[in-house]
Amino acid sequence: MIPIIALIGQSNVGKSSLFNLLTKSKNSLISKSHQTTRDINYGYFLIKNNQFCIADTAGISFFRKEEKKNIIQTESYKKTKIAIQKSNFIIFIVDAYIGITKLDYFILKKIRKSNKPFILLINKIDRTNLNDKIIDFYNFGIKNICKISVLHRIGINKFLKKIHLFWKKLNFSKLNNIPLIKKKNNIKIKICFIGKTNVGKSTIINKLLNYNRIITSSIPGTTRDSITESLTINNIEYVLTDTAGIIKKNKQHSFLEYISIKKSFNIIKFNHIIVIVIDAYIGVCAQDLSIINKIINFGCPFFILLNKWDLIALDKKKIIKSIIYNRLRFIKNVAIITISALYKIGFKKILKQIKIIYKESLSTFSSSYLTKIVNQAVMQHPLSMGATGKIIRLKYAHCVNKNPILIIIHGTRTQYISLTYKKYLMHFLQQALHIPNTPIQIYFKNNINPYISKNNNTNY
């Protein structure tokens, strides 16, 4: 077991900034707006070869009557309490610039009720003339106090030493010798769920995990951070990543929304399989087609989930399905699965499809076999000469990468091969190699004649 540290405090005290600094990542969104973090975000960092798990949590606020109506805020607070319960010790972060507030006393009361050991961390000490405000924090009567500035990296080394000494006092050294759940025999498949807002991405992941890991609500844009959680079944570890809902640029009302969406697309690169979630009740919109087009351009293996299938009447399902399939007719060899996240219908198909695509994406092919298939494709549909009037020849092919599969085809005058013919080759290779669910990236390379330069330089 690895010690779990929970970062607790009100909004905008620097919890997410500290989390990103310690984990050396940009997993937590940072913004000046309140309640940027809504869910628990877990990460790992090392101090003297000792591993720690750190949990970034939502900022705590007073629950007035009008605030209780806010579902997201209520759920965020519940998640923060879960993080406190699961943690081995707590880092209570306060803002030196603001000073002590009634909210800090409220949070401190909650932390003390948990009976968990904790450290008081005073952040933003880089501001001038703050001595009086910093001294006020000593009125809390807390022994373990540390002062830092995350922004200017002041006091970070002292803070890490403080954590290490605090950890030693709590006798966690024996627990920390056990490595982070890693089994050599386990297959690790990284899956990213992407789609518009309110299509059910978070609900699908919660149902797969069999508990409410991610906050869900009917409010668009509930998920902001990319939340990752693991699920292990039969020695296969499924690393599931939930992303922020994608909305059009003209509907992005804040910089935070822009960053969330940009992060959703950036995280795709680090996953093996992409699952595009579409609301079957609404149908395939222009935004869905835009998302699919971007995933195709990335060259990642993907399949489509039509969620909320339970909302469609039985007598209309065939008609709706034909309309959706017609809208997606430009996609070839991509699985489309109908599910209901609410009633957990069709979920076995999800994991089955993930295993099929992952197995296909790791396939290996010899150069001779690939060259033979390329020649068959050319025989069935010969290359046109084009404007040059010269013959384009494809000589041999070889695979240079897996997941995604990248095939290099060598030949002459390959720069004149049209995009249409390239797509034809991709689909032909998918069928011939028996990997219909996995996209293939093709790169053409011209063979250089070594005698051309010599002939040009020869004097007769």
BELRA-V325706 format. One line per field, one symbol per residue. psi: psi as a letter, one per 20 degrees, with the letter a starting at -180 (. if undefined). A space follows every 50 residues. Layout:
psi=???
This chain:
psi=ppppppoqrrqkikghggghggilakhpqpqiqqlgphrpoqrqrqoljp pqppoprqpqrqnrghhhiogggghghghghghggiqhrqooprohhhap rhhghgghggghhikpqrppoorliiqqljgghghhiiihkpgnpqproh gjkpjgghghhggghgghhjljhhhiiprpnophippopppppqarqkik ghgggghhikrmhqpqripqkgpgqoppqqpppljpoooppqrqpprqhi joirhggggggghghhihhjqhppoppqohhhaorhhghggggghghhkq prrppnrkhiipqgiiggggghgghhhkhipqkppopprohgjlpjhhhg hghghgggggijqqpqhhgggggghgghghnqpqhbhhjqpppogqqqpi qqmqppppoqapkiijprhghghggghghgghilmhipqpppppppppoi ighghhipp.
